[in-house]
Amino acid sequence: MANAESAEMYLETIYVLSKQQENVRKVDVSKHLNYAKPSITRGISLLEKRGLVEVDEAGNITMTAEGKKLAKRVYDRHTTLTAVFMKLGVDEKTAADDACRIEHFISDKTFNAIKKHLKEFDK
């Protein structure tokens, strides 16, 4: 895992999958991201070393409190940006794809302004 963006992608994927199923394993992450299993194994290992996830003897992945906090942050950015783009008339797939690219780089200040504007727009 070369950078923070990759770590965030892995954590967001684990978070999304954990909302859909009881146990999340490397093979689930691999299928969801369409990455080779060796890449997933390496990425998960790096997340473990950073204290963001734990893998039990059965291969189930759970996020630590710090990992879950980061995953929720990225997921919130993803869903909020997707919603904004869709309100602007962008189709759902394009909106989600673009949100996925932007969510890792947008500043907190800009994101919070967008989120505030979205709430006002929904009133």
C-alpha positions in Angstrom: 0.0 0.0 0.0 1.8 3.0 -1.3 -0.1 5.9 0.3 -2.9 7.2 2.5 -5.3 7.0 -0.4 -4.9 3.2 -0.6 -5.3 2.8 3.1 -8.4 4.8 3.0 -9.8 2.8 0.1 -9.2 -0.5 2.0 -10.7 0.9 5.2 -13.8 2.2 3.4 -14.3 -1.1 1.6 -14.0 -3.0 4.9 -16.5 -0.6 6.5 -19.0 -0.9 3.6 -18.7 -4.7 3.6 -19.0 -4.9 7.4 -22.4 -3.1 7.1 -23.5 -5.8 4.6 -22.2 -9.0 6.1 -21.2 -10.3 9.5 -17.6 -11.3 8.7 -15.2 -9.6 6.3 -12.3 -11.5 4.9 -9.5 -10.7 2.5 -11.3 -12.5 -0.4 -14.3 -10.2 0.1 -12.1 -7.1 -0.1 -10.4 -8.5 -3.1 -13.7 -9.2 -4.9 -15.2 -5.8 -4.0 -12.1 -3.8 -5.2 -11.3 -6.2 -8.0 -7.7 -6.4 -6.8 -5.5 -9.5 -6.8 -5.5 -11.4 -3.5 -1.7 -10.9 -2.9 -2.2 -7.1 -3.1 -5.0 -7.3 -0.6 -2.9 -9.5 1.7 -0.1 -6.9 1.6 -2.5 -4.0 2.1 -4.3 -5.6 5.1 -0.9 -6.5 6.6 0.2 -2.8 6.4 -3.1 -1.7 8.0 -2.5 -4.2 10.8 1.0 -2.7 11.4 -0.5 0.8 11.6 -3.0 -0.5 14.1 -6.1 0.2 11.9 -7.3 -3.4 11.6 -7.0 -6.8 13.2 -7.3 -10.2 11.6 -8.3 -13.1 13.7 -7.2 -16.8 13.3 -10.2 -17.4 11.0 -9.2 -14.6 8.7 -12.0 -12.2 9.8 -11.0 -8.5 9.5 -12.2 -6.0 12.1 -11.3 -2.4 12.3 -9.8 -0.9 15.5 -11.4 2.3 16.9 -8.9 4.4 15.0 -9.5 2.4 11.8 -13.3 2.7 12.1 -13.0 6.5 12.7 -11.0 6.9 9.5 -13.3 4.6 7.5 -16.4 6.5 8.6 -14.7 9.8 7.7 -13.9 8.6 4.1 -17.4 7.0 3.8 -19.1 10.2 4.8 -17.1 12.1 2.2 -17.9 9.6 -0.4 -21.7 9.6 0.2 -21.9 13.3 0.7 -20.0 14.1 -2.5 -21.9 11.5 -4.5 -25.2 13.1 -3.3 -23.9 16.6 -4.3 -22.9 15.5 -7.7 -26.3 13.7 -8.3 -28.1 16.9 -7.2 -26.2 18.7 -9.9 -27.6 16.2 -12.5 -24.7 13.7 -12.7 -25.7 10.1 -13.1 -25.2 7.9 -10.0 -22.2 5.8 -11.3 -20.3 8.9 -12.5 -21.1 10.7 -9.3 -19.8 7.8 -7.2 -16.7 7.3 -9.3 -15.8 11.0 -9.1 -16.6 11.2 -5.4 -14.2 8.2 -4.9 -11.4 10.1 -6.6 -12.0 13.4 -4.7 -12.8 12.1 -1.2 -9.1 11.4 -0.5 -7.8 14.9 -1.5 -10.4 17.4 -0.6 -9.5 19.6 2.4 -11.6 19.4 5.5 -12.5 23.1 5.1 -13.9 22.7 1.6 -15.6 19.4 2.5 -17.3 21.0 5.5 -18.5 23.9 3.4 -19.9 21.5 0.8 -21.6 19.5 3.5 -23.1 22.6 5.1 -24.4 23.8 1.7 -25.9 20.4 1.0 -27.9 20.6 4.3 -29.1 24.0 3.4 -30.0 22.9 -0.1 -32.2 20.1 1.4 -34.2 22.5 3.5 
